[in-house]
Amino acid sequence: MTTTLLPVVLWTQKGCGPCVTAPAALKRHGIPHVTIDVKHADSARIANWRKQGLSTPIVEASGRSYSGMDMDALASLAVDYA
């Protein structure tokens, strides 16, 4: 059985330094992604992020989400997408 993974969703915002470097890091690891500005997120998603203590950039993949430039998490995603 072949599993097709959806692209990673990267939520960013203007003025966020890590938000500028995150897409490059995903590309470097060969991880397909879509970048979306957080101003387009619905209120329920924003409330969930706040409850989890997340801040931009927020990476959503395979039902998981985390914030910041977590290189270990990126490396684990790279294994998933290899």
C-alpha positions in Angstrom: 0.0 0.0 0.0 1.4 3.4 -1.0 0.6 6.4 1.2 0.7 9.9 -0.3 1.5 12.6 2.1 -0.1 16.0 1.8 2.2 19.0 1.7 3.2 20.5 5.0 1.3 23.6 5.9 3.6 26.4 7.1 1.7 29.3 8.8 3.8 32.6 8.8 3.4 36.3 9.4 5.2 39.5 8.3 8.0 40.6 10.6 8.8 37.1 11.8 12.5 36.2 11.2 12.0 32.5 11.6 9.0 32.7 9.1 11.5 33.8 6.5 14.0 30.9 7.1 11.4 28.1 7.6 10.4 27.7 3.9 14.1 27.5 2.9 14.7 24.8 5.6 11.7 22.8 4.4 12.9 23.1 0.8 16.5 22.1 1.7 15.0 18.9 3.3 12.9 18.2 0.2 9.7 18.6 2.1 6.8 19.8 -0.1 4.9 22.7 1.7 2.4 25.4 1.3 3.0 28.8 3.0 -0.1 30.6 4.3 -0.2 33.9 6.3 -1.8 33.5 9.7 -4.2 36.4 8.9 -6.1 33.8 6.8 -6.5 31.3 9.7 -10.0 30.8 11.2 -10.7 31.7 14.8 -11.0 28.1 16.0 -7.5 27.3 14.6 -6.0 30.4 16.2 -7.6 29.5 19.5 -6.2 26.0 19.3 -2.7 27.4 18.6 -2.9 29.7 21.6 -4.1 26.9 23.8 -1.0 24.9 22.7 1.3 27.9 23.2 2.3 28.0 19.6 3.7 31.0 17.8 4.8 31.6 14.2 6.0 29.9 12.2 3.6 27.1 12.8 4.2 23.8 11.0 1.3 21.4 10.5 2.0 18.0 9.1 0.5 14.5 9.6 -1.9 15.7 12.3 0.9 17.3 14.3 1.7 20.9 14.8 4.6 22.7 16.3 6.1 26.2 16.2 9.5 27.7 15.6 12.5 26.3 13.8 12.6 22.9 15.5 15.3 21.2 13.5 14.7 17.8 15.1 11.0 18.0 14.0 12.0 19.0 10.5 14.4 16.1 10.3 11.7 13.7 11.3 9.4 15.2 8.6 12.2 14.8 6.1 12.2 11.0 6.9 8.5 10.9 6.3 8.8 12.6 2.9 11.9 10.7 1.7 
